[in-house]
């Protein structure tokens, strides 16, 4: 959010006092901290996924890998249109399916004969999209499925070399790559064999080529799957996860664990929620009347970004190579709905009092009281922790009152990157109190805003 509360100097000093001496409460677990790259990832919390390939032309979701490359023939492909749609929707970047399970490569890879080069389309889509993103100031990411239903070496040790070489091609030729998206899909290849993925080697390759790249998978290492494709994170959502004994794909943690994270998690691995604007991930004309409505998209946003997760919204190009007008219309109105959250902060100018733990009331750890000069109508609150010190708040009470009378009260668990509290109806308020009743060490609130 661009417009933030302006704390008084005295309040800031009071809020930050003691940060140098941060330590966990007795008996509480230590908190893993995010990397600088993860902190930036939190800030860019809404971006687009784009599934595009032969499936777009066969009306399939998972191709067989045996499709003739000639079927891929977008006649109006324009990556600058994709970028324009993303920017106007308020998305911070685009992640493209450089290679899906069918093995078709959207770039002319030296390590495959199932690419845009053989399709007759000839154009290098990764090069065009990477350039368009750079020009527009958008982040660029890639999905590179390790499963390959076309490559003859899949299911042998040689394929691990192939996959590593593809990673090198993409990072060396189309970078910088903001996020690399992995799922654990592992089915049979054209020879009927399954591949034993050399994940350690894959990770080491990415880290050596691009240490700043955020790597997504069920178990990170940098961000994790939220555990569903419906677009919601847990109301309790820790950015922490235990990964010992788990693997990507079939060996991943339980869905509810991915959805909520681990309170005592050893690693800082926040959640990303992938969901499609349409019933499927690839474009199908039969889905044109089933594009999610702005209300549905807003509900998803409140249950993802509004619960501390990042939102990866799939918007697939159609057979012409453009984003469909119905998807654009939904995205445009979705942006208008979100703009309500980004308008003037209604707490701006309020007097702020920050309280330390109260020995007479051990349940009251830290409090932020905003007293408005005169009552205003409020639809909700946006709370953010300063995550560079770790995610700490485990329980928090919100009390909104008007001239001493409570008009809204709610207890929540985690905040993390962002927690959006939407009231059932607007309330007139003269005071907003935020009281932490559970925390792993001293919590540091970054922002409290009202909209």
Legacy VTK file of the C-alpha trace (Angstrom):
# vtk DataFile Version 3.0
C-alpha trace
ASCII
DATASET POLYDATA
POINTS 451 float
0.000 0.000 0.000
1.377 3.391 -0.928
-0.437 5.623 1.536
0.565 4.889 5.116
-0.064 6.245 8.569
2.290 9.030 9.579
3.412 8.344 13.151
4.585 11.200 15.332
8.319 11.247 16.091
7.652 10.482 19.744
5.470 7.516 18.832
8.084 6.119 16.464
10.776 6.436 19.119
8.525 4.663 21.596
7.668 1.957 19.105
11.259 1.261 18.121
12.777 1.520 21.587
14.376 -1.731 22.601
14.597 -3.198 19.105
18.337 -3.649 19.582
17.571 -5.945 22.525
14.954 -8.124 20.832
14.784 -11.601 22.304
12.227 -14.342 22.683
10.114 -14.624 25.798
11.262 -17.411 28.184
10.153 -20.770 26.824
9.263 -19.331 23.405
10.910 -20.612 20.196
13.421 -18.485 18.347
12.136 -16.933 15.150
13.704 -17.485 11.720
14.180 -14.227 9.811
13.447 -13.569 6.121
16.188 -12.803 3.642
16.225 -9.351 2.006
14.884 -11.028 -1.148
11.961 -12.532 0.747
11.145 -9.124 2.250
10.952 -7.657 -1.261
8.838 -10.644 -2.341
6.318 -9.806 0.402
6.017 -6.252 -0.929
5.193 -7.489 -4.450
2.206 -9.451 -3.246
0.052 -9.689 -6.398
1.235 -10.905 -9.801
-0.036 -12.911 -12.757
0.490 -16.517 -13.822
0.218 -17.265 -17.551
-0.301 -20.818 -18.803
0.357 -20.930 -22.535
1.401 -23.716 -24.900
0.019 -26.558 -27.045
-2.708 -27.163 -24.441
-4.135 -23.790 -25.435
-4.847 -25.238 -28.892
-5.887 -28.774 -27.910
-8.237 -27.778 -25.069
-6.260 -29.967 -22.676
-4.890 -29.174 -19.232
-2.134 -31.805 -19.240
-0.766 -32.523 -22.699
0.626 -35.911 -23.673
3.867 -34.590 -25.127
3.017 -36.225 -28.449
1.179 -33.226 -29.892
2.508 -32.045 -33.247
4.423 -28.798 -32.762
2.590 -27.301 -35.763
-0.530 -27.016 -33.614
1.060 -24.128 -31.724
0.332 -21.121 -33.936
-0.809 -17.927 -32.155
-1.388 -15.468 -34.992
-1.583 -12.226 -32.972
0.765 -12.871 -30.048
1.764 -9.623 -28.366
3.648 -9.817 -25.071
3.374 -6.048 -24.693
-0.410 -6.546 -24.416
0.107 -9.066 -21.622
2.334 -6.602 -19.798
-0.101 -3.737 -20.316
-2.966 -5.808 -18.917
-0.839 -6.818 -15.917
0.200 -3.242 -15.155
-3.307 -1.862 -15.481
-4.530 -4.618 -13.129
-1.979 -3.537 -10.523
-0.001 -6.784 -10.815
3.714 -6.534 -10.024
4.914 -9.171 -12.471
4.260 -12.195 -14.683
5.275 -15.839 -14.276
5.072 -17.755 -17.573
4.913 -21.529 -18.175
8.197 -21.757 -20.051
7.758 -25.537 -20.133
4.711 -27.445 -18.911
4.466 -31.214 -18.404
4.125 -31.844 -22.150
7.742 -30.716 -22.577
7.004 -27.976 -25.119
9.461 -25.097 -24.674
8.408 -21.499 -25.295
12.014 -20.733 -26.206
14.231 -22.459 -28.841
16.106 -24.659 -26.368
19.264 -26.397 -27.537
18.286 -29.344 -25.361
14.918 -30.211 -26.883
13.353 -30.732 -30.292
9.882 -29.886 -28.983
9.993 -26.079 -28.993
8.737 -22.932 -30.690
11.554 -23.437 -33.200
9.998 -26.651 -34.531
6.468 -25.274 -34.394
6.929 -22.949 -37.318
5.992 -20.056 -35.044
9.731 -19.419 -34.730
9.495 -16.493 -32.272
11.188 -16.728 -28.876
8.353 -16.001 -26.431
10.597 -15.903 -23.356
12.803 -13.290 -25.003
9.813 -11.158 -25.982
8.123 -11.367 -22.595
11.331 -10.771 -20.645
12.041 -7.655 -22.735
8.463 -6.389 -22.385
8.559 -6.846 -18.601
11.863 -5.006 -18.311
10.561 -2.115 -20.399
7.422 -1.809 -18.258
9.200 -2.292 -14.932
7.447 -5.590 -14.181
8.997 -8.617 -12.518
9.622 -11.656 -14.724
9.375 -15.261 -13.537
9.231 -18.722 -15.064
7.540 -22.046 -14.414
9.781 -24.840 -15.626
8.166 -28.222 -15.052
10.692 -30.959 -14.322
8.236 -33.503 -15.753
8.678 -33.922 -19.504
6.313 -36.195 -21.421
8.194 -35.657 -24.670
11.943 -35.749 -24.018
13.516 -39.133 -24.878
15.987 -38.893 -21.982
13.277 -38.463 -19.349
13.501 -41.313 -16.829
17.309 -41.600 -17.138
20.263 -39.907 -15.440
20.866 -37.972 -18.655
17.646 -36.008 -18.148
18.991 -34.352 -15.003
21.752 -32.918 -17.219
19.110 -31.776 -19.713
17.068 -30.032 -17.034
20.092 -28.296 -15.513
21.140 -27.100 -18.963
17.639 -25.715 -19.540
17.876 -23.825 -16.251
21.209 -22.378 -17.368
19.724 -21.345 -20.733
16.851 -19.500 -19.109
18.828 -17.747 -16.389
21.698 -16.767 -18.678
19.586 -15.623 -21.627
16.392 -14.189 -20.134
17.247 -12.961 -16.660
16.921 -11.497 -14.206
14.437 -14.151 -13.099
12.461 -12.902 -10.114
10.743 -16.182 -9.194
11.253 -19.772 -10.324
8.107 -21.875 -9.933
8.419 -25.609 -9.286
5.727 -28.157 -8.627
6.518 -31.757 -7.856
4.648 -33.337 -10.771
6.377 -36.605 -11.649
4.668 -38.910 -14.117
5.836 -41.232 -16.847
7.761 -40.022 -19.864
7.611 -41.277 -23.458
9.632 -44.375 -22.483
7.209 -45.254 -19.679
9.721 -44.381 -16.950
9.558 -41.841 -14.147
12.422 -39.508 -13.386
14.379 -39.343 -10.150
14.780 -35.582 -9.887
18.112 -34.302 -8.599
16.564 -31.443 -6.611
19.778 -30.620 -4.729
21.600 -30.115 -7.994
18.752 -28.066 -9.433
18.721 -25.789 -6.387
22.494 -25.412 -6.374
22.395 -24.443 -10.040
19.790 -21.733 -9.444
21.604 -20.365 -6.389
24.887 -20.139 -8.301
23.282 -18.440 -11.302
20.891 -16.112 -9.462
21.077 -15.963 -5.637
18.303 -13.360 -5.507
15.710 -15.529 -7.279
12.785 -16.652 -5.123
12.256 -20.402 -5.535
8.713 -21.687 -5.051
7.639 -25.251 -4.299
5.709 -27.282 -1.717
8.685 -26.932 0.613
10.347 -23.781 -0.678
13.132 -23.005 -0.087
11.942 -19.391 -0.439
8.142 -19.564 -0.618
5.671 -22.409 -0.329
2.440 -23.577 -1.908
-0.593 -22.513 0.123
-2.044 -26.030 -0.056
-4.991 -25.426 -2.424
-5.800 -23.917 -5.813
-8.959 -22.158 -4.619
-7.294 -18.937 -3.516
-7.264 -18.855 0.265
-4.660 -18.936 3.004
-5.345 -19.978 6.560
-6.792 -17.386 8.925
-3.799 -18.414 10.990
-0.904 -18.191 8.570
2.682 -18.494 9.774
5.525 -17.713 7.383
7.403 -20.604 8.946
7.592 -24.240 7.873
9.289 -27.459 8.929
10.595 -29.361 5.896
12.593 -32.227 7.416
11.394 -35.543 5.996
9.284 -33.936 3.270
9.797 -33.778 -0.493
8.221 -31.870 -3.348
5.087 -33.376 -4.834
3.638 -36.534 -3.298
5.891 -36.259 -0.244
4.880 -32.718 0.682
3.456 -31.662 4.066
-0.275 -32.041 4.677
-2.538 -29.536 2.960
-3.635 -27.900 6.223
0.006 -27.516 7.279
0.850 -25.778 4.013
-2.217 -23.591 4.494
-1.325 -22.509 8.047
2.444 -22.945 8.304
4.150 -24.005 11.535
4.164 -21.887 14.691
7.561 -23.319 15.621
8.730 -23.711 12.026
12.480 -23.969 11.522
12.573 -22.182 8.154
11.136 -18.902 6.927
9.012 -20.068 3.957
5.910 -17.867 3.439
2.845 -18.924 1.452
1.925 -18.168 -2.152
-1.614 -18.819 -3.392
-2.043 -19.855 -7.037
-5.558 -19.675 -8.452
-6.952 -19.235 -11.949
-9.332 -16.538 -13.147
-11.011 -19.330 -15.169
-12.030 -22.911 -14.310
-8.896 -24.241 -16.046
-5.281 -23.123 -16.143
-5.062 -22.937 -19.942
-7.439 -20.913 -22.109
-10.560 -22.721 -23.326
-13.226 -20.898 -25.291
-15.917 -22.830 -23.415
-14.785 -21.016 -20.251
-15.394 -17.515 -21.630
-18.612 -17.214 -19.636
-17.028 -18.591 -16.470
-14.416 -15.927 -15.796
-14.376 -15.090 -12.099
-16.320 -11.952 -11.234
-14.712 -8.896 -9.587
-16.529 -9.837 -6.362
-15.039 -13.336 -6.479
-11.576 -11.953 -7.197
-11.902 -9.492 -4.322
-12.922 -12.287 -1.972
-9.844 -14.240 -3.052
-7.640 -11.186 -2.496
-8.932 -10.705 1.051
-8.306 -14.394 1.802
-4.786 -14.409 0.362
-3.057 -11.024 0.497
-5.438 -10.128 3.316
-4.079 -13.081 5.308
-0.393 -12.518 4.650
0.080 -14.687 1.544
1.044 -13.585 -1.968
-1.515 -13.945 -4.754
-0.500 -15.544 -8.062
-3.553 -15.130 -10.306
-3.543 -17.149 -13.519
-4.731 -15.220 -16.590
-4.066 -17.409 -19.657
-3.609 -15.982 -23.179
-6.093 -17.244 -25.787
-5.340 -18.972 -29.086
-4.571 -15.705 -30.807
-1.861 -14.983 -28.241
-3.738 -12.207 -26.427
-5.488 -11.851 -23.080
-9.226 -12.210 -23.682
-11.446 -9.153 -23.298
-13.581 -10.829 -20.616
-10.531 -11.466 -18.460
-9.465 -7.843 -18.952
-12.882 -6.541 -17.910
-12.822 -8.615 -14.710
-9.277 -7.502 -13.891
-10.133 -3.847 -14.462
-13.056 -3.875 -12.054
-11.026 -5.977 -9.595
-8.428 -3.190 -9.585
-11.170 -0.636 -8.929
-12.406 -2.653 -5.941
-8.896 -2.885 -4.490
-8.384 0.848 -4.879
-10.760 1.327 -1.936
-8.079 -0.185 0.267
-5.430 2.169 -1.090
-7.240 5.485 -0.655
-6.593 7.975 2.140
-5.676 6.434 5.475
-8.466 7.425 7.847
-6.106 7.189 10.833
-3.778 9.797 9.400
-3.559 12.636 11.868
-4.887 10.589 14.796
-2.917 10.767 18.025
-1.089 7.521 18.719
-0.161 5.999 22.064
2.009 2.900 22.232
1.957 0.880 25.464
4.450 -1.652 26.779
3.503 -4.806 28.741
1.288 -4.080 31.742
2.344 -5.963 34.890
-1.135 -5.507 36.329
-2.652 -7.104 33.223
-0.378 -9.910 31.993
-2.688 -10.636 29.037
-1.992 -7.202 27.599
1.465 -7.287 26.039
1.673 -4.370 23.601
-0.989 -1.860 22.570
-1.484 0.760 19.901
-4.238 3.325 20.569
-5.374 5.741 17.855
-7.538 8.642 19.013
-9.156 10.542 16.140
-9.795 14.271 16.313
-13.393 13.641 15.288
-15.372 10.481 14.436
-15.012 9.040 10.911
-16.720 6.198 9.049
-14.468 3.155 8.696
-14.926 0.024 6.552
-11.948 -1.898 7.866
-8.322 -2.008 8.981
-5.025 -3.052 7.445
-2.310 -4.248 9.830
1.293 -5.091 8.983
4.169 -6.445 11.018
7.735 -5.349 10.347
8.930 -8.745 9.204
12.617 -7.941 9.098
12.472 -8.740 12.817
10.492 -11.932 12.195
6.812 -12.803 12.399
5.858 -12.685 16.069
2.207 -11.908 16.756
0.116 -14.981 17.585
-2.984 -13.263 18.985
-4.363 -9.749 18.798
-7.543 -7.981 19.895
-9.079 -5.169 17.848
-11.525 -2.800 19.494
-13.109 0.051 17.551
-15.218 2.475 19.572
-17.155 5.691 19.136
-17.181 8.071 22.083
-16.546 5.194 24.469
-19.038 2.741 22.963
-17.646 -0.348 21.205
-18.827 -0.577 17.588
-16.556 -3.415 16.377
-14.526 -6.049 18.176
-12.528 -8.963 16.815
-9.767 -11.322 17.933
-7.367 -12.566 15.275
-4.275 -14.737 15.315
-1.460 -13.978 12.869
-0.757 -10.763 10.967
2.506 -11.290 9.080
3.021 -9.306 5.898
-0.521 -7.963 5.912
-3.859 -8.604 7.561
-6.947 -6.961 6.096
-9.934 -6.821 8.433
-13.158 -6.003 6.586
-16.020 -4.982 8.862
-19.491 -6.490 8.226
-20.674 -2.917 7.710
-19.139 0.564 7.994
-18.877 1.939 11.530
-18.447 5.439 12.886
-15.362 5.491 15.096
-13.402 7.870 17.288
-10.873 5.368 18.656
-9.088 2.289 17.301
-7.274 0.051 19.780
-4.997 -2.794 18.708
-3.846 -4.939 21.629
-1.378 -7.818 21.298
-2.207 -10.647 23.711
0.154 -13.285 22.321
3.575 -12.923 20.723
6.927 -14.630 20.267
9.087 -11.860 21.677
8.589 -8.156 21.143
6.284 -7.498 18.153
7.117 -4.616 15.840
4.140 -3.161 14.008
4.991 -1.622 10.657
1.663 -0.001 9.817
-1.895 0.276 11.036
-4.275 1.872 8.560
-8.002 2.358 8.289
-9.995 2.532 5.047
LINES 1 452
451 0 1 2 3 4 5 6 7 8 9 10 11 12 13 14 15 16 17 18 19 20 21 22 23 24 25 26 27 28 29 30 31 32 33 34 35 36 37 38 39 40 41 42 43 44 45 46 47 48 49 50 51 52 53 54 55 56 57 58 59 60 61 62 63 64 65 66 67 68 69 70 71 72 73 74 75 76 77 78 79 80 81 82 83 84 85 86 87 88 89 90 91 92 93 94 95 96 97 98 99 100 101 102 103 104 105 106 107 108 109 110 111 112 113 114 115 116 117 118 119 120 121 122 123 124 125 126 127 128 129 130 131 132 133 134 135 136 137 138 139 140 141 142 143 144 145 146 147 148 149 150 151 152 153 154 155 156 157 158 159 160 161 162 163 164 165 166 167 168 169 170 171 172 173 174 175 176 177 178 179 180 181 182 183 184 185 186 187 188 189 190 191 192 193 194 195 196 197 198 199 200 201 202 203 204 205 206 207 208 209 210 211 212 213 214 215 216 217 218 219 220 221 222 223 224 225 226 227 228 229 230 231 232 233 234 235 236 237 238 239 240 241 242 243 244 245 246 247 248 249 250 251 252 253 254 255 256 257 258 259 260 261 262 263 264 265 266 267 268 269 270 271 272 273 274 275 276 277 278 279 280 281 282 283 284 285 286 287 288 289 290 291 292 293 294 295 296 297 298 299 300 301 302 303 304 305 306 307 308 309 310 311 312 313 314 315 316 317 318 319 320 321 322 323 324 325 326 327 328 329 330 331 332 333 334 335 336 337 338 339 340 341 342 343 344 345 346 347 348 349 350 351 352 353 354 355 356 357 358 359 360 361 362 363 364 365 366 367 368 369 370 371 372 373 374 375 376 377 378 379 380 381 382 383 384 385 386 387 388 389 390 391 392 393 394 395 396 397 398 399 400 401 402 403 404 405 406 407 408 409 410 411 412 413 414 415 416 417 418 419 420 421 422 423 424 425 426 427 428 429 430 431 432 433 434 435 436 437 438 439 440 441 442 443 444 445 446 447 448 449 450
